[in-house]
Amino acid sequence: MRPLLAPLSVALALALSAPAHADEAATDFKSLHQRMLDMSRELAAQKAEIQRLRGQVDELELTQRGRGLSGAPPSPAQQNEATDNARDVAEQAQRKASATVARDEDDDAPVQVGQTQRAEDAQRREQEKALVVREHAPLFERKFTLDTGFSYSYYDRRQLALSGFLALDAIFLGSINLDQTKASVGTFELSGRYGLSDRLSIEASLPYVYRDSRFVSGGAGGASSVVSEVRMRSQGIGDASIAAYYQWVKESQRWPDIVTSLRVRAPTGRDPFGLKLIQPDGDNNNLNIPEDLPTGSGVWAATVNVSALRTYDPVILFGNIGYTYNQPTNFDDISPVAEQVSPARVELGNSIQLSGGLAIALNDRSAVSFAVATAVTGATHLTAPGGEKRRVPGSSSNSTTFNIGASYVLLSGWTLNGQLAAGLTPDAPNFVFSMRGSRSF
């Protein structure tokens, strides 16, 4: 009987100790489950706090540039405080997520893949959105903004003129004249803006124009092989302008920014009327060029624009519609013929402008934009003293361009903007390259 007592005692000891081990395992499981629930609630609370602070930062940025819902712009201290809070909460959430992943790996728990990357992407998107809004939002800061820019336009026009008649419907008898004009126009413009309120700002601009044109004409004396070329330069002040911008609607969840502007242009430049044609080459009577090149339009003009802008992180969509009215003006002489004076009333054609495009942020300092712009201009009419109003043939136009732009924010606070426009219609320039720099003080 004694040999059987040892196995029975061992079995009895195991049976008595089994409930204790089961209770201990159940307690450990409940503790681990409760800890996971507490961590989930803490992460959810941190995520909600991040979203709240992110919305606060967005509202502060929009309000500073006249795009928020509140009337008074925030102070720099408020902006820095909100930004620092959002950054601290985001970093704390990132550290918590990393610690959670590490603990889950130690406990053989499932790992949330990409949590750190998502936090970094969210922070990067906020920086890109701030850049695009700062560059393309209407400027309604209560500051003075200096804007300087230079643009270069190139035109290449060819015209074939036939003077004669067809014999037997097949043979042309007469002279053939091929004219070509290659024009380069450089414009340096200095502008200043000041925000009177968070909805109203004013602007003044003064351009300086430099023109370089080459006139080429063939067919001198009826010989198609004789070609003449003359180069002419001209420079001077262009047409100065003043403008006012008013923001009717500020961007919200339902509405985009809606801004109207009124720009008045004064005829401070040299007008194109009354410039006499001269014959610079005595051997080529087909080549006739103006004695000087104009730098302005010669008439007062007013332009009304309505623009809309909508932010879709990190893309901004924008569009514009405008109308330009040219005031009819009386000139003492509009004749291009030397020693001939012809007074007349000139009514330049009014124009309608349409444009639209989008801007995309590449990082926290650079962005690109794409846009299409068109301007349809009516015909010019002339009225001689005591005569009837007559239309100038070929004076109407349709100028359409495709624009590609880029911007970069320097550490010094200057914002550099470059743009290249390609002409899509014969009335548009071949291309336009512009560079602009702006800074608020």
C-alpha positions as CSV (number, residue, x, y, z in Angstrom):
1,M,0.0,0.0,0.0
2,R,2.9,2.5,0.6
3,P,4.0,2.6,-3.0
4,L,0.5,3.9,-4.1
5,L,0.5,6.7,-1.5
6,A,3.1,8.8,-3.4
7,P,1.2,9.1,-6.8
8,L,-2.0,9.8,-5.0
9,S,-0.5,12.6,-3.0
10,V,1.0,14.2,-6.1
11,A,-2.3,14.1,-8.0
12,L,-4.1,15.5,-5.0
13,A,-1.6,18.4,-4.8
14,L,-2.0,19.2,-8.5
15,A,-5.8,19.2,-8.2
16,L,-5.7,21.6,-5.3
17,S,-3.3,24.0,-7.0
18,A,-5.1,24.1,-10.4
19,P,-7.8,26.6,-9.3
20,A,-5.1,29.0,-8.0
21,H,-3.2,29.0,-11.3
22,A,-6.5,29.6,-13.3
23,D,-7.4,32.5,-11.1
24,E,-4.0,34.1,-11.6
25,A,-4.1,33.7,-15.4
26,A,-7.6,35.3,-15.5
27,T,-6.4,38.2,-13.4
28,D,-3.4,38.8,-15.7
29,F,-5.7,38.7,-18.8
30,K,-8.1,41.2,-17.3
31,S,-5.3,43.5,-16.4
32,L,-3.8,43.4,-19.9
33,H,-7.2,44.0,-21.5
34,Q,-7.9,46.9,-19.2
35,R,-4.5,48.4,-20.0
36,M,-5.2,48.2,-23.7
37,L,-8.6,49.8,-23.3
38,D,-7.0,52.7,-21.3
39,M,-4.3,53.2,-24.0
40,S,-7.0,53.2,-26.7
41,R,-9.0,55.9,-24.9
42,E,-5.9,57.9,-24.3
43,L,-4.9,57.8,-28.0
44,A,-8.4,58.7,-29.0
45,A,-8.4,61.7,-26.7
46,Q,-5.0,62.8,-28.0
47,K,-6.2,62.5,-31.6
48,A,-9.3,64.6,-30.8
49,E,-7.0,67.3,-29.2
50,I,-4.8,67.3,-32.3
51,Q,-7.8,67.8,-34.6
52,R,-9.1,70.7,-32.4
53,L,-5.7,72.4,-32.3
54,R,-5.3,71.9,-36.0
55,G,-8.6,73.6,-36.7
56,Q,-7.6,76.4,-34.4
57,V,-4.3,76.9,-36.3
58,D,-6.1,76.9,-39.6
59,E,-8.6,79.5,-38.4
60,L,-5.8,81.7,-37.1
61,E,-3.9,81.5,-40.4
62,L,-7.0,82.2,-42.5
63,T,-8.0,85.1,-40.2
64,Q,-4.5,86.7,-40.5
65,R,-4.9,86.8,-44.3
66,G,-8.5,87.9,-44.3
67,R,-9.8,84.4,-45.0
68,G,-11.1,83.4,-41.5
69,L,-14.5,83.9,-39.9
70,S,-13.5,86.3,-37.1
71,G,-13.1,90.0,-37.7
72,A,-9.9,90.9,-35.8
73,P,-6.6,89.3,-36.9
74,P,-4.7,87.3,-34.2
75,S,-1.6,88.4,-32.6
76,P,1.8,86.7,-33.4
77,A,1.9,85.4,-29.8
78,Q,-1.5,83.6,-30.3
79,Q,-0.4,82.1,-33.5
80,N,2.9,80.8,-32.0
81,E,1.1,79.5,-29.0
82,A,-1.5,77.6,-31.1
83,T,1.2,76.3,-33.4
84,D,3.5,75.1,-30.5
85,N,0.6,73.4,-28.8
86,A,-0.4,71.6,-31.9
87,R,3.2,70.6,-32.5
88,D,3.7,69.4,-28.9
89,V,0.5,67.3,-28.9
90,A,1.5,65.8,-32.3
91,E,4.9,64.9,-31.0
92,Q,3.5,63.5,-27.8
93,A,1.0,61.4,-29.8
94,Q,3.8,60.2,-32.0
95,R,6.0,59.2,-29.0
96,K,2.9,57.5,-27.5
97,A,2.3,55.6,-30.7
98,S,5.9,54.5,-30.9
99,A,5.9,53.4,-27.3
100,T,2.6,51.5,-27.9
101,V,4.2,49.7,-30.8
102,A,7.2,48.8,-28.8
103,R,5.1,47.4,-25.9
104,D,2.9,45.5,-28.4
105,E,6.0,43.9,-29.9
106,D,7.2,42.9,-26.4
107,D,3.7,41.4,-25.6
108,D,3.4,39.8,-29.1
109,A,0.3,42.1,-29.7
110,P,-0.8,43.3,-33.2
111,V,1.3,46.3,-34.4
112,Q,-0.4,49.4,-36.0
113,V,1.6,49.7,-39.2
114,G,2.4,53.3,-40.5
115,Q,1.3,55.3,-37.4
116,T,4.5,57.3,-37.4
117,Q,4.4,57.9,-41.1
118,R,0.8,59.2,-41.0
119,A,1.7,61.7,-38.3
120,E,4.7,63.0,-40.3
121,D,2.4,63.2,-43.5
122,A,-0.2,65.2,-41.5
123,Q,2.4,67.7,-40.3
124,R,3.9,68.1,-43.8
125,R,0.4,68.7,-45.3
126,E,-0.2,71.5,-42.8
127,Q,3.0,73.2,-43.9
128,E,2.2,72.9,-47.6
129,K,-1.3,74.2,-47.1
130,A,0.0,77.3,-45.2
131,L,2.4,78.0,-48.1
132,V,-0.3,77.9,-50.8
133,V,-2.7,80.0,-48.8
134,R,-0.1,82.6,-48.1
135,E,0.9,82.9,-51.8
136,H,-2.5,82.8,-53.6
137,A,-4.9,84.2,-51.0
138,P,-6.1,87.8,-51.4
139,L,-3.9,90.1,-49.5
140,F,-5.8,91.8,-46.7
141,E,-3.1,92.1,-44.1
142,R,-2.9,95.4,-42.3
143,K,0.7,95.8,-43.5
144,F,2.5,97.5,-46.3
145,T,3.6,95.1,-49.1
146,L,6.3,96.0,-51.6
147,D,6.0,94.2,-54.9
148,T,8.6,94.5,-57.7
149,G,8.5,92.6,-60.9
150,F,10.0,92.3,-64.4
151,S,8.3,90.8,-67.5
152,Y,9.6,90.0,-71.0
153,S,7.3,89.5,-73.9
154,Y,8.2,88.4,-77.4
155,Y,6.0,88.9,-80.5
156,D,6.7,87.6,-84.0
157,R,4.3,88.7,-86.7
158,R,4.3,88.0,-90.5
159,Q,2.1,89.5,-93.1
160,L,2.0,88.8,-96.9
161,A,0.7,91.6,-99.0
162,L,-0.2,91.2,-102.7
163,S,-0.6,94.2,-105.0
164,G,-1.8,93.2,-108.5
165,F,-4.3,90.9,-110.3
166,L,-4.7,87.4,-111.6
167,A,-4.4,86.8,-115.3
168,L,-6.4,83.9,-116.7
169,D,-7.2,82.9,-113.1
170,A,-3.8,81.4,-112.7
171,I,-1.0,83.9,-113.2
172,F,-0.5,86.7,-110.7
173,L,0.8,90.0,-112.1
174,G,2.0,92.6,-109.6
175,S,4.2,92.9,-106.6
176,I,4.6,90.6,-103.5
177,N,5.5,92.1,-100.2
178,L,6.4,90.0,-97.2
179,D,6.5,92.0,-93.9
180,Q,7.8,90.7,-90.6
181,T,7.9,92.3,-87.2
182,K,9.9,90.9,-84.2
183,A,9.2,92.8,-81.1
184,S,10.6,92.5,-77.5
185,V,8.9,94.3,-74.7
186,G,10.4,94.5,-71.2
187,T,8.4,96.0,-68.4
188,F,9.7,96.8,-64.9
189,E,6.9,97.5,-62.5
190,L,6.9,98.8,-58.9
191,S,3.8,98.3,-56.8
192,G,2.8,99.0,-53.2
193,R,-0.2,97.6,-51.3
194,Y,-1.6,98.5,-48.0
195,G,-4.5,96.8,-46.1
196,L,-6.9,99.4,-44.6
197,S,-8.9,96.6,-42.9
198,D,-9.3,92.9,-43.0
199,R,-11.6,93.3,-46.0
200,L,-10.2,96.3,-47.9
201,S,-6.8,97.0,-49.4
202,I,-5.5,99.6,-51.9
203,E,-2.7,99.3,-54.4
204,A,-0.7,101.7,-56.7
205,S,1.5,100.6,-59.6
206,L,4.0,102.4,-61.9
207,P,5.5,100.6,-64.9
208,Y,8.6,101.4,-67.0
209,V,8.5,100.0,-70.5
210,Y,11.4,99.2,-72.8
211,R,10.7,98.2,-76.4
212,D,13.0,96.8,-79.1
213,S,11.5,96.0,-82.5
214,R,12.9,94.8,-85.8
215,F,11.0,95.4,-89.0
216,V,11.8,93.2,-92.0
217,S,10.3,93.8,-95.4
218,G,11.0,92.1,-98.8
219,G,10.1,92.7,-102.4
220,A,11.8,96.1,-102.8
221,G,11.4,97.4,-106.3
222,G,9.4,94.2,-107.3
223,A,12.4,91.9,-106.6
224,S,11.6,89.2,-104.0
225,S,15.3,88.6,-103.2
226,V,15.8,92.2,-101.8
227,V,15.1,92.3,-98.1
228,S,15.5,95.3,-95.7
229,E,15.7,95.2,-91.9
230,V,15.5,98.2,-89.5
231,R,15.8,98.1,-85.7
232,M,14.1,100.6,-83.4
233,R,14.3,101.1,-79.6
234,S,12.1,103.1,-77.3
235,Q,11.6,103.4,-73.6
236,G,9.6,105.4,-71.1
237,I,7.0,105.5,-68.3
238,G,4.0,103.3,-69.0
239,D,0.4,103.7,-67.9
240,A,0.2,104.1,-64.1
241,S,-2.7,102.6,-62.2
242,I,-4.4,102.5,-58.8
243,A,-6.7,99.7,-57.5
244,A,-8.9,98.8,-54.6
245,Y,-9.8,95.2,-53.4
246,Y,-12.8,94.3,-51.3
247,Q,-13.6,90.9,-49.9
248,W,-17.3,90.3,-49.9
249,V,-17.2,86.6,-48.7
250,K,-14.6,85.0,-46.6
251,E,-13.8,81.3,-47.2
252,S,-15.7,78.9,-45.0
253,Q,-16.9,75.3,-45.1
254,R,-19.6,76.2,-47.7
255,W,-18.3,79.3,-49.5
256,P,-15.1,80.2,-51.3
257,D,-13.3,83.6,-51.1
258,I,-15.1,86.1,-53.3
259,V,-13.2,89.3,-53.9
260,T,-14.0,92.2,-56.2
261,S,-11.5,94.8,-57.4
262,L,-11.6,98.1,-59.3
263,R,-8.5,99.3,-61.2
264,V,-8.2,102.6,-62.9
265,R,-5.4,103.2,-65.4
266,A,-4.2,106.6,-66.4
267,P,-2.7,107.5,-69.8
268,T,0.7,108.4,-68.5
269,G,2.6,106.6,-71.2
270,R,3.2,107.7,-74.8
271,D,0.1,107.0,-76.9
272,P,0.2,105.3,-80.3
273,F,-1.9,107.9,-82.1
274,G,-0.4,110.4,-84.5
275,L,2.9,108.6,-84.9
276,K,4.0,109.3,-88.4
277,L,5.4,106.5,-90.7
278,I,8.8,107.0,-92.2
279,Q,10.8,105.2,-94.9
280,P,14.2,104.3,-93.3
281,D,15.5,102.5,-96.4
282,G,15.5,104.6,-99.6
283,D,15.9,101.6,-101.8
284,N,12.9,99.8,-100.3
285,N,9.6,101.8,-100.6
286,N,7.7,98.8,-99.1
287,L,9.3,99.3,-95.6
288,N,7.4,101.9,-93.6
289,I,7.9,102.1,-89.8
290,P,6.6,104.5,-87.1
291,E,8.9,107.3,-86.1
292,D,8.6,106.2,-82.4
293,L,7.2,103.3,-80.4
294,P,4.3,103.8,-77.9
295,T,4.5,102.9,-74.2
296,G,0.9,103.3,-73.3
297,S,-2.7,103.1,-74.6
298,G,-3.4,106.8,-74.6
299,V,-6.9,106.6,-72.9
300,W,-8.3,106.3,-69.4
301,A,-9.5,102.8,-68.6
302,A,-11.3,101.0,-65.7
303,T,-11.3,97.3,-65.0
304,V,-13.7,95.5,-62.7
305,N,-12.8,91.9,-61.6
306,V,-14.6,89.3,-59.5
307,S,-12.4,86.4,-58.3
308,A,-13.1,83.3,-56.3
309,L,-10.7,81.1,-54.5
310,R,-11.3,77.7,-52.8
311,T,-8.9,75.7,-50.7
312,Y,-8.7,71.9,-50.9
313,D,-5.7,70.7,-48.9
314,P,-3.1,71.0,-50.4
315,V,-4.7,72.3,-53.7
316,I,-6.2,75.7,-54.3
317,L,-8.6,76.4,-57.1
318,F,-9.1,79.9,-58.4
319,G,-11.0,81.7,-61.1
320,N,-11.6,85.3,-62.3
321,I,-13.9,87.2,-64.6
322,G,-13.2,90.8,-65.5
323,Y,-14.4,93.6,-67.8
324,T,-12.3,96.6,-69.1
325,Y,-13.9,99.8,-70.2
326,N,-11.9,102.2,-72.3
327,Q,-13.1,105.8,-72.2
328,P,-13.6,107.4,-75.7
329,T,-11.0,110.2,-76.2
330,N,-10.6,113.0,-78.7
331,F,-7.1,113.3,-80.3
332,D,-5.9,116.2,-82.4
333,D,-4.2,113.9,-84.9
334,I,-4.4,110.2,-85.5
335,S,-3.0,110.1,-89.1
336,P,0.2,108.1,-89.7
337,V,0.9,110.0,-92.9
338,A,3.6,112.7,-92.6
339,E,2.5,116.3,-93.0
340,Q,-1.2,115.3,-92.6
341,V,-3.4,116.1,-89.6
342,S,-6.6,114.2,-89.0
343,P,-8.4,114.8,-85.7
344,A,-10.8,112.1,-84.6
345,R,-12.6,110.6,-81.6
346,V,-11.1,107.2,-80.7
347,E,-13.2,104.5,-79.0
348,L,-10.9,101.5,-78.2
349,G,-12.7,98.2,-78.0
350,N,-13.7,97.0,-74.5
351,S,-12.5,93.6,-73.4
352,I,-13.7,90.7,-71.3
353,Q,-11.2,88.6,-69.4
354,L,-11.6,85.0,-68.1
355,S,-9.1,82.9,-66.3
356,G,-8.9,79.9,-64.1
357,G,-6.4,77.4,-62.7
358,L,-5.0,75.6,-59.6
359,A,-2.0,75.8,-57.3
360,I,-0.3,72.9,-55.7
361,A,2.2,72.9,-52.8
362,L,5.4,70.9,-53.3
363,N,6.7,71.4,-49.8
364,D,6.6,74.0,-47.0
365,R,8.5,76.6,-49.2
366,S,7.7,76.0,-52.8
367,A,4.5,75.7,-54.9
368,V,3.5,75.5,-58.6
369,S,0.4,76.8,-60.4
370,F,-1.3,76.2,-63.7
371,A,-3.8,78.5,-65.3
372,V,-5.5,79.4,-68.6
373,A,-6.3,83.1,-69.3
374,T,-8.2,84.7,-72.3
375,A,-9.1,88.2,-73.2
376,V,-11.6,89.0,-75.9
377,T,-11.4,92.6,-77.2
378,G,-13.9,94.4,-79.4
379,A,-13.1,96.4,-82.4
380,T,-11.9,100.0,-82.3
381,H,-14.1,102.8,-83.8
382,L,-13.1,106.2,-85.1
383,T,-15.3,109.2,-85.5
384,A,-14.0,112.2,-87.6
385,P,-15.4,115.7,-86.9
386,G,-18.7,115.9,-88.6
387,G,-18.5,112.4,-89.8
388,E,-20.0,109.0,-88.9
389,K,-18.4,106.4,-86.6
390,R,-16.6,103.7,-88.6
391,R,-15.1,100.5,-87.5
392,V,-11.3,99.9,-87.9
393,P,-10.9,96.6,-89.8
394,G,-8.9,93.9,-88.0
395,S,-8.8,95.8,-84.6
396,S,-10.7,93.1,-82.6
397,S,-8.7,90.4,-81.0
398,N,-8.7,87.2,-78.9
399,S,-5.6,86.6,-76.8
400,T,-5.4,83.3,-74.9
401,T,-2.4,82.0,-73.0
402,F,-1.4,79.0,-70.9
403,N,0.4,79.9,-67.7
404,I,2.8,77.9,-65.6
405,G,4.1,79.5,-62.4
406,A,6.3,78.7,-59.4
407,S,6.9,80.4,-56.1
408,Y,9.5,80.0,-53.3
409,V,9.7,81.6,-49.9
410,L,13.1,82.8,-48.8
411,L,14.3,82.8,-45.2
412,S,14.6,86.6,-45.4
413,G,10.8,86.8,-45.8
414,W,10.8,87.6,-49.6
415,T,8.6,85.5,-51.8
416,L,9.8,84.9,-55.3
417,N,7.4,84.1,-58.1
418,G,8.2,83.1,-61.7
419,Q,5.8,82.6,-64.5
420,L,5.9,81.5,-68.1
421,A,3.0,82.1,-70.4
422,A,2.7,80.5,-73.9
423,G,0.4,82.1,-76.5
424,L,-2.4,79.9,-77.8
425,T,-3.9,82.3,-80.4
426,P,-2.3,84.5,-83.1
427,D,-3.3,87.7,-81.2
428,A,-1.4,86.6,-78.1
429,P,2.4,87.0,-77.6
430,N,4.6,84.1,-78.5
431,F,5.6,83.8,-74.9
432,V,5.9,85.9,-71.7
433,F,8.4,85.4,-68.9
434,S,8.0,87.2,-65.7
435,M,9.7,87.3,-62.3
436,R,8.3,89.0,-59.2
437,G,9.4,89.5,-55.6
438,S,7.2,90.7,-52.7
439,R,7.6,91.2,-49.0
440,S,5.4,92.6,-46.3
441,F,6.7,95.1,-43.8
